[in-house]
């Protein structure tokens, strides 16, 4: 387990911990929610050096802080030591108030007898190390963030009240608010490369440049948190809930994952200039791993019962583990842009934890590299595996997939499946005789403010 840097070794690129009035010591849980404590400046150095003594079970809670009493981690409520990594410091102007300055630092679980695979962030670090050590490759990636924004008092969508895809007329009336979001992000060192209206009423998308390794997941974690806090403090609710609204204007919030593999000397390993489509054999092997384990991956990439509505209402969300070059109606879309090749995984849904989504792709992709099995023909709907149509079936697929279980860790998979089944799948199953509108209301109560 990597040792966290001390305060004196590195204080973070965007500010110094002990210069902030308050620091959020954050633990990314399985839902992608930041849990932890707010530490005043006077105690930041002490907490950084000694860590937080908090329950190990903090990682494994439902989206509304539910817990499963008969799980082992809740029977004894054993504490773990959570050490802040000062190199992850992110100033958070969206959380500042008047003259108070704030920041967030990410914490890692340490201590004797603690399974490091339980910590979502450390899980990704381990897999990235394996990618580098076993294959000599570096992951570069970026997420595409789709979310919906509504006024808290009356539910009015921010922007057009009808479909608004890339409609600049929808953007301009609310430009002050959107530009303020961009400027606060920029102030924090987060460069948004684009802001755009998405298809549904009140639906928006922001994009960023690719980052190396773990930095992309850390950035995504901060961006999702920043968007929710920014809008809530202005009387709006921003949600990454996959399908918050149905009807005349159905909303589908996705979290597409663009990624490529690079050599340490800066060459794109997914590119082959000799081939007509420029997609290398290594890329096809990686892609084959994603397709083979797509069913199990879906449990992590589409982690709520609400996510599975997207496959009912959209023809751009593939129900099969298929792929293509440049087409948007497959699970994996190979893209050739500016002389480089990367894969756009369209499996991810808005509520997914960026850490677990990245971990799922690393485990599945590396299995393809190890087995050296190339991808099937593109858009081969006849032979492509059908993806699970529900969270319950996706969790079963995850449990049955030995490769994914070994790569993610048996303890992690067991705990993840238990929590998801206990507080999301089982309660939802009890609504089997209710109307679809009543089911959606159940989903909104569980996910709208938490996703």
Secondary structure, 3 states (H helix, E strand, C coil): CCCCCCCCCCCCCCCCHHHCCEEEEEEECCCCCEEEEEEEHHHHHHHHHHCEEEEHHHHCCCCCCCCCCCCHHHHHCCEEEEEECHHHCEECHHHCECCECEEEEEEEEECCCCCHHHCHHHHHHHHHHHHHHHHCEEEEEEEEEEEEEEECCCCCECCCCCCCCCCHHHHHCCHHHHHHHHHHHHHCCCCEEEEEECCCCCEEEEEECCEECHHHHHHHHHHHHHHHHHHHCCCEEEECCCCCCCCCCCCCCEEEEEEEEEECCCCECCECCCCCCCECHHHHHHHHHHHHCHHHHHHHHCCCHHHHHHHHHCCCCCCECCEEECCCCCCEEEEEECCEEEEEECCCECCCCHHHHHHHHHHHHHHHHHHCCCCCCCCCCCCCCECCCCHHHHHHHHHHCHHHHHHHCHHHHHHHHHHHHHHHHHHHHCCCCCCHHHHHHHHHHHHCCCC
